[in-house]
Amino acid sequence: MMTYLKHVGNYKHAELKIKKLEEVQALYEKIKRSDKDFISIGSAEDEREDLNAVYQLVMEKYQDEIPEGFDKVLWGDLMIMFNPDDENEFWNAQQRLEDCELEVCMVLERLKKKKELEKESLLESEEDSTMALELIRFVKKQIAELEPEDSDGDEKDL
């Protein structure tokens, strides 16, 4: 509770330490209630829709004129994002990077599955080895019980 208040409520440890338990609980409940009222920004789909709206507004505004200053930077970024140019080195490098990231993720996933399978196989082989060892011990015990021992310790001929 105190950790939550320190991180979310920006309280210092010394501030919380001097308060009574009831006061700390009241602060905690107050912050928890305000967290429940918090509205998240939205999903990636909502953000994409907002970005599309910004793109449309910028394209309408600069339909007949060339932007200057920071407006030109925004315009250029939006042009790169929405109108990829096959000859643009940055765009091509970005696409290659995304392809490589996808391939790396696929390889990592395969390695993870392989490791899990090897672990399962190792556990099964350990179980088999344990079972075989127990079987050998059991057979030796049965043989020992069936063979009468000599007083001299010599085995009798059967």
C-alpha positions in Angstrom: 0.0 0.0 0.0 2.8 2.4 0.9 4.7 1.5 -2.3 1.6 2.2 -4.3 1.2 5.6 -2.6 4.8 6.5 -3.2 4.7 5.7 -6.9 1.2 6.6 -7.9 0.4 9.3 -5.3 3.9 10.8 -5.3 4.1 10.7 -1.5 7.5 10.4 0.3 8.2 7.6 2.7 8.8 10.0 5.5 5.4 11.6 4.9 3.6 8.3 5.1 5.6 7.0 8.0 4.3 9.7 10.4 0.6 9.1 9.5 -1.7 6.7 11.3 -2.8 3.6 9.5 -6.3 4.9 9.1 -4.9 8.1 7.4 -2.7 6.0 5.0 -5.7 3.8 4.2 -7.8 6.8 3.4 -5.1 8.2 1.1 -4.9 4.8 -0.6 -8.6 4.6 -1.1 -8.7 8.1 -2.5 -5.9 7.5 -5.0 -7.5 4.1 -6.0 -10.8 5.8 -6.7 -9.2 8.4 -8.9 -7.4 5.7 -10.8 -10.7 4.0 -11.6 -12.0 7.4 -13.0 -8.9 7.5 -15.3 -9.8 7.2 -19.0 -7.2 5.6 -21.2 -6.1 7.3 -24.4 -7.5 4.5 -26.5 -6.5 1.6 -28.6 -4.0 1.6 -31.5 -7.0 1.7 -33.8 -8.2 4.9 -32.3 -4.8 6.4 -32.6 -4.6 5.4 -36.2 -7.9 7.1 -36.9 -6.7 10.3 -35.3 -3.5 10.1 -37.4 -5.6 9.7 -40.5 -7.6 12.7 -39.5 -4.5 14.8 -39.0 -3.1 13.6 -42.4 -6.3 14.7 -44.1 -6.3 18.2 -42.5 -2.6 18.8 -43.3 -3.1 17.6 -46.9 -6.1 19.9 -47.3 -4.3 22.9 -45.8 -1.2 22.5 -48.0 -3.0 21.4 -51.2 -2.0 24.5 -53.1 1.0 25.8 -51.1 4.3 24.5 -49.8 4.7 24.4 -46.0 7.5 26.1 -44.2 9.4 25.6 -40.9 7.9 23.0 -38.5 4.8 22.6 -40.7 7.1 21.3 -43.5 8.6 18.7 -41.0 5.1 17.5 -40.1 4.0 17.5 -43.7 7.1 15.5 -44.7 6.7 13.0 -41.9 3.0 12.4 -42.9 4.0 12.1 -46.6 6.5 9.4 -45.7 4.1 7.5 -43.5 1.1 7.6 -45.8 2.7 7.7 -49.3 5.7 5.5 -49.2 8.1 6.0 -52.1 9.9 2.9 -53.4 13.0 4.9 -54.1 13.1 6.5 -50.6 16.1 4.9 -48.8 14.6 5.6 -45.4 11.3 3.9 -46.2 13.1 0.9 -47.7 15.4 0.6 -44.7 12.4 0.8 -42.4 10.6 -2.0 -44.3 13.7 -4.2 -44.3 14.1 -3.6 -40.5 10.5 -4.6 -39.9 11.0 -7.7 -42.0 14.1 -8.6 -40.1 12.3 -8.0 -36.7 9.6 -10.3 -37.8 12.1 -13.0 -38.9 14.0 -12.7 -35.6 10.7 -13.0 -33.6 9.8 -16.2 -35.6 13.3 -17.7 -35.0 13.1 -16.9 -31.3 9.6 -18.5 -31.1 11.0 -21.6 -32.8 13.9 -21.8 -30.4 11.6 -21.4 -27.5 9.4 -24.3 -28.7 12.5 -26.4 -29.4 13.8 -25.7 -25.9 10.5 -26.7 -24.4 10.4 -29.9 -26.4 14.0 -30.7 -25.4 13.1 -30.1 -21.7 10.0 -32.4 -22.0 12.1 -35.1 -23.7 14.8 -34.8 -21.0 12.2 -35.2 -18.2 10.7 -38.2 -20.0 14.2 -39.8 -20.4 14.9 -39.1 -16.7 11.6 -40.8 -15.8 12.4 -43.7 -18.0 15.9 -44.0 -16.5 14.5 -43.9 -13.0 11.9 -46.5 -13.8 14.6 -48.8 -15.4 16.8 -48.4 -12.3 13.9 -49.3 -10.0 13.1 -52.3 -12.2 16.7 -53.5 -12.0 16.7 -53.1 -8.3 13.4 -55.0 -8.0 14.7 -57.9 -10.2 17.9 -58.1 -8.2 15.9 -58.2 -5.0 13.7 -60.9 -6.4 16.7 -63.0 -7.5 18.3 -62.5 -4.1 15.2 -63.7 -2.3 14.9 -66.8 -4.6 18.6 -67.9 -4.1 19.3 -69.5 -0.8 22.5 -68.3 0.8 25.2 -70.7 2.0 26.5 -70.3 5.4 30.0 -70.0 3.8 28.7 -67.4 1.4 29.2 -69.7 -1.6 26.4 -70.1 -4.0 24.8 -73.6 -4.5 24.8 -75.3 -7.8 21.4 -75.6 -9.2 
